[in-house]
């Protein structure tokens, strides 16, 4: 049993991580700006080993109420994510993702707490030579393009993580997620958005050509990789790509969702031109593929759920949770 803190524990990946930690007997404190009270599949409060502390990670005083002496590991997942968020409010993205991480690291160094930092495939930007190994180059566009604020914020946060390790010997590990999807995900991402719209009888949105590729990773596999990284001494001071290495086009992922959901009124997607929606402030990444060999070799991590099975599980969950389908649908 361990005493752990999960920042962003009521978020998509965070809530799945908290469930896994509680199931194995850990004492878990969630630090988040609010509880998720609508999702009836989240029942943390029934666990005697669960505690909730409300606050913003940019507020060091609030964070001190959760990340106290005696905490063995902090899983830092609190962040601002999603294209719409970093297009509409890049300042909030930068503040939360950088200042929040600095606060977590400061308190962890004070108490000798191990840190597992949740990063993203976005740090690689538009590096034209996938698959990307952990130490491959970051290639970003102009700082005037708001789209790169998220990648920059997570890259800066990673620099902070490794700098604290180098300066103070703080035990840190970075896990980089590649297009994680599954139950509970906010319907603003390609698979969750498609499932949400299809089950509401609406066409899913296909942005631009649909030939962009991603390596979709089911949330249970991402959680398994995160826990393995947290338990391995060899993972200290290291970064790991946690992601499927199977390349899937956006259009194929949407076609799979339409096929599996089998809703009579939905036969195809609605095309969206991102230039018309966002102008020149947005720039897409044509291919995003991890080299996950390091996680497989050093952590023993293996992908267990392929994209078709993962979409099926996500659709089954959404149908079993009507509140989710009542959430406001994403608009083009």
C-alpha positions in Angstrom: 0.0 0.0 0.0 1.2 3.5 -0.9 0.0 7.0 0.0 -0.4 8.8 -3.3 -1.7 12.1 -4.7 -3.3 12.4 -8.1 -3.7 16.0 -9.4 -6.5 16.2 -11.9 -7.9 13.0 -10.5 -11.5 13.8 -11.6 -10.3 14.2 -15.2 -10.5 11.5 -17.9 -7.2 9.7 -17.5 -6.9 10.8 -13.8 -10.2 9.2 -12.8 -9.2 5.9 -14.4 -5.9 6.0 -12.6 -7.6 6.8 -9.2 -9.9 3.8 -9.7 -6.9 1.5 -10.3 -5.0 2.9 -7.3 -7.9 2.4 -5.0 -8.6 -1.1 -6.3 -5.1 -2.2 -5.4 -5.4 -0.8 -1.9 -3.5 2.6 -2.0 -4.5 5.6 0.0 -5.4 8.2 -2.6 -5.8 12.0 -2.3 -7.3 13.7 -5.4 -6.4 17.3 -5.9 -8.7 19.0 -8.5 -10.6 22.2 -9.1 -13.9 20.4 -8.7 -15.5 17.0 -8.3 -17.2 15.3 -11.2 -20.6 14.8 -9.7 -22.5 13.8 -12.9 -20.5 10.6 -13.7 -22.2 7.9 -11.7 -19.4 5.4 -12.7 -17.1 7.4 -10.4 -17.7 6.4 -6.8 -14.5 7.3 -5.1 -16.2 8.6 -2.0 -17.3 5.1 -0.9 -13.7 4.2 -0.4 -12.3 4.7 3.1 -8.9 5.4 1.7 -10.0 8.3 -0.5 -9.7 12.0 0.2 -10.6 15.0 -2.0 -8.9 18.4 -1.7 -10.3 21.1 -3.9 -8.0 23.7 -5.5 -6.1 24.9 -8.5 -2.5 23.7 -9.1 -1.4 27.3 -9.7 -2.2 28.0 -6.1 0.7 26.6 -4.0 -1.1 27.2 -0.7 -4.1 25.1 -1.8 -1.8 22.4 -3.2 0.0 22.2 0.2 -3.2 20.8 1.7 -2.9 17.7 -0.5 0.8 17.2 -1.2 2.0 16.8 2.4 4.8 15.0 4.2 4.3 11.3 4.0 3.1 11.1 0.4 5.0 8.4 -1.5 4.1 9.4 -5.0 2.4 12.2 -6.8 0.9 11.5 -10.2 0.7 15.0 -11.8 -2.1 14.9 -14.4 -3.7 18.3 -13.9 -3.5 20.2 -17.1 -5.5 22.2 -19.7 -5.9 20.1 -22.8 -7.8 20.1 -26.1 -7.5 22.0 -29.3 -10.3 24.4 -28.5 -8.8 25.3 -25.2 -5.4 26.1 -26.5 -6.8 28.0 -29.4 -9.2 30.1 -27.3 -7.1 30.7 -24.1 -3.4 29.9 -24.6 -2.5 31.9 -21.6 -4.5 29.6 -19.3 -2.8 26.6 -20.9 0.7 28.1 -20.2 -0.2 29.1 -16.7 -1.7 25.8 -15.5 0.7 23.5 -17.3 3.9 25.4 -16.3 3.2 27.1 -13.0 1.2 24.1 -11.8 4.0 21.7 -12.6 6.5 24.0 -10.8 4.4 24.0 -7.7 4.1 20.2 -7.7 7.8 19.8 -8.1 8.6 22.3 -5.3 6.4 20.5 -2.8 7.7 17.1 -3.9 11.3 18.2 -3.4 10.4 19.5 0.0 8.9 16.2 1.1 11.0 13.8 -0.9 8.0 12.6 -2.9 8.4 10.6 -6.1 6.8 12.4 -9.2 5.2 10.8 -12.2 4.5 13.5 -14.7 1.9 13.0 -17.4 3.1 14.5 -20.7 2.0 14.2 -24.3 2.9 13.2 -27.8 2.4 16.9 -28.6 5.9 17.7 -27.3 7.3 16.3 -30.5 5.3 18.8 -32.5 5.6 18.3 -36.3 8.8 16.3 -36.3 8.7 14.9 -39.8 10.3 11.6 -39.1 8.0 9.3 -37.0 8.0 7.0 -35.2 9.5 9.2 -32.4 11.8 7.8 -29.8 11.8 9.5 -26.4 14.9 11.7 -27.1 14.0 12.7 -30.7 13.9 16.3 -31.6 11.0 18.6 -31.0 9.9 20.5 -34.1 7.4 23.4 -33.6 5.9 26.2 -35.6 5.8 29.9 -34.9 5.1 31.2 -31.5 2.4 33.3 -33.1 0.5 30.1 -33.9 -1.6 29.4 -30.8 -1.7 25.7 -31.6 1.8 25.3 -30.3 1.1 26.7 -26.8 0.2 23.3 -25.4 3.2 21.6 -26.8 5.4 24.4 -25.5 3.8 24.3 -22.0 4.3 20.5 -21.7 7.9 20.7 -23.1 8.7 23.4 -20.5 7.1 21.3 -17.8 9.3 18.3 -18.8 12.4 20.6 -18.6 11.4 21.5 -15.1 10.9 17.9 -14.2 14.3 16.8 -15.4 16.0 19.9 -14.0 14.7 19.1 -10.5 16.1 15.6 -10.9 19.5 16.9 -12.0 19.6 19.6 -9.3 18.2 17.8 -6.3 18.0 14.1 -7.2 14.2 14.3 -7.1 12.9 10.9 -8.3 10.9 11.7 -11.4 9.4 9.9 -14.4 7.7 11.3 -17.5 5.0 9.3 -19.3 4.0 10.6 -22.7 0.5 9.6 -23.8 -0.4 9.1 -27.4 -4.0 9.8 -28.3 -5.6 8.1 -25.3 -9.4 7.5 -25.6 -12.1 5.6 -23.8 -15.0 5.9 -21.3 -15.5 9.3 -19.5 -13.5 11.3 -22.1 -14.7 14.8 -22.8 -16.4 14.7 -26.3 -14.0 17.2 -27.9 -11.5 14.6 -29.1 -11.8 12.5 -32.3 -13.1 9.2 -30.9 -15.1 10.6 -28.0 -16.6 13.3 -30.1 -17.5 10.8 -32.9 -19.1 8.4 -30.4 -21.0 11.2 -28.7 -22.4 12.6 -32.0 -23.2 9.2 -33.5 -25.1 8.0 -30.5 -27.1 11.3 -30.6 -28.0 10.6 -34.2 -25.6 13.3 -35.6 -22.8 13.1 -38.1 -19.3 12.9 -36.6 -16.9 15.6 -37.6 -14.1 14.8 -40.1 -11.5 17.6 -40.1 -9.9 18.4 -43.4 -8.9 15.4 -45.5 -9.2 12.8 -42.7 -5.9 11.3 -43.9 -4.1 12.5 -40.8 -2.9 9.5 -38.7 -2.8 8.9 -35.0 -1.9 5.9 -32.8 -5.0 5.5 -30.6 -4.3 4.1 -27.1 -7.2 2.8 -25.0 -7.2 4.3 -21.5 -6.7 1.0 -19.7 -3.4 0.5 -21.5 -2.3 4.0 -20.7 -3.1 3.4 -17.0 -1.1 0.1 -17.0 1.9 1.9 -18.5 1.6 4.7 -15.9 1.6 2.3 -12.9 4.5 0.3 -14.3 6.5 3.5 -14.7 5.7 4.5 -11.1 6.8 1.1 -9.7 10.1 0.8 -11.5 13.4 2.1 -10.0 14.8 2.0 -13.6 12.2 4.5 -14.6 13.6 7.3 -12.4 15.0 10.1 -14.4 13.5 8.7 -17.6 10.7 9.4 -20.1 8.5 6.8 -21.7 6.3 6.9 -24.7 3.0 5.2 -23.8 1.1 4.6 -27.0 0.0 2.2 -29.6 2.4 1.8 -32.6 -0.5 1.1 -35.0 -1.1 4.0 -37.3 -4.8 4.7 -38.0 -6.2 7.5 -40.2 -8.8 9.8 -38.7 -11.3 8.8 -41.3 -10.8 5.1 -40.6 -11.3 5.7 -36.8 -14.6 7.6 -37.5 -15.7 4.9 -40.0 -15.1 2.3 -37.3 -17.2 4.2 -34.8 -20.1 4.5 -37.3 -19.9 0.8 -38.1 -19.8 -0.4 -34.5 -22.5 2.0 -33.2 -24.8 1.0 -36.1 -27.1 4.0 -35.8 -29.5 4.1 -38.7 -29.6 7.9 -39.1 -25.8 8.2 -39.4 -24.1 6.9 -42.5 -21.1 9.2 -42.9 -19.2 12.2 -41.4 -19.6 15.9 -41.8 -16.5 17.5 -43.3 -15.0 20.5 -41.5 -12.3 22.9 -42.9 -10.1 23.9 -40.0 -8.8 27.0 -41.9 -12.4 28.3 -42.0 -12.9 27.6 -38.3 -9.6 28.6 -36.8 -7.8 30.6 -39.6 -4.0 30.6 -39.5 -3.8 30.2 -35.7 -4.1 26.4 -36.1 -1.7 23.9 -37.7 -2.3 20.2 -37.8 0.2 17.3 -37.5 -0.1 14.9 -40.4 1.3 11.8 -38.6 1.9 11.0 -34.9 3.5 7.7 -34.2 5.5 6.7 -31.1 8.4 4.3 -30.8 7.2 2.5 -27.6 10.1 0.0 -27.6 11.6 1.5 -24.5 8.4 1.1 -22.4 8.1 -2.5 -23.7 11.7 -3.3 -22.9 12.3 -1.5 -19.6 8.8 -1.6 -18.1 7.4 -4.8 -19.6 4.4 -2.7 -21.0 2.3 -4.2 -23.7 -0.7 -2.8 -25.6 -3.7 -5.1 -25.0 -6.7 -3.3 -26.6 -6.7 -2.6 -30.3 -8.6 0.4 -31.7 -11.7 -1.5 -32.9 -12.2 -3.2 -29.5 -11.5 0.1 -27.7 -14.1 1.9 -29.7 -16.6 -0.9 -29.0 -15.9 -0.6 -25.2 -16.3 3.2 -25.4 -19.6 2.9 -27.2 -20.9 0.3 -24.8 -20.0 2.5 -21.9 -21.6 5.6 -23.4 -24.9 3.7 -24.0 -24.9 2.6 -20.4 -24.4 6.1 -19.2 -27.2 8.3 -20.5 -25.9 11.4 -18.6 -22.9 11.4 -20.9 -25.0 11.6 -24.1 -26.8 14.6 -22.5 -23.6 16.6 -22.4 -23.7 19.5 -24.9 -22.4 18.1 -28.2 -19.4 19.6 -29.9 -20.1 22.0 -32.8 -18.0 22.4 -35.9 
